[in-house]
Amino acid sequence: MYIDGFVCAAPTANRETYRRHAETAAVVFKENGALQVVEGWGDDVPEGKLTSFPMAVKRGDDETVVFSWICWPDKATRDRGMQAAMNDPRLSTEANPMPFDGKRMIFGGFEAIVQR
């Protein structure tokens, strides 16, 4: 399994807008081979003294931390699926603008080493 992980800060007032944006993206990712798409809206995300999710994404007072991941069967499927998804017109900035500051999003791809 291969996982793409994302952390961002979204305006708290735009929760429903974010949910709709994420729902559209999830459909596209699943159509392109993703096994699962999970979007988590921060509920218990403490401030840190040295590091934390809020610090990492420079969360403002009017924002909520979002933690998301996409599970793929393998990296090859992810590479093809992610490229297809990024070229899908449903995910264009005109059709589905990001309801958060993408410059503060943290993301990466991970090879699963434990799965239970």
ZIZIZI-V28910 format. One record per residue. SS is DSSP state (H for helix, E for strand, - for the rest). PSI is psi as a letter, one per 20 degrees, with the letter a starting at -180 (999 if undefined). Layout:
[[SS PSI] [SS PSI]]
This chain:
[[- q] [E q] [E p] [E p] [E q] [E q] [E p] [E r] [E p] [E q] [E p] [H h] [H i] [H k] [H g] [H h] [H g] [H g] [H g] [H g] [H g] [H h] [H g] [H g] [H g] [H g] [H g] [H g] [H g] [H h] [H h] [- k] [- i] [E q] [E h] [E q] [E p] [E p] [E p] [E p] [E p] [- p] [- h] [- m] [- n] [- q] [- q] [- r] [- h] [- g] [- q] [- r] [H g] [H g] [H g] [H h] [- j] [- l] [- p] [- r] [- h] [- k] [E r] [E q] [E p] [E p] [E p] [E q] [E q] [E p] [E p] [E q] [- h] [- r] [H h] [H g] [H g] [H g] [H g] [H g] [H g] [H g] [H g] [H g] [H g] [H h] [- i] [- p] [H h] [H h] [H j] [- q] [- h] [- g] [- h] [- m] [- q] [- p] [- k] [E r] [- o] [H h] [H h] [H j] [- p] [E p] [E q] [E r] [E q] [E p] [E p] [- p] [- i] [- p] [- p] [- 999]]
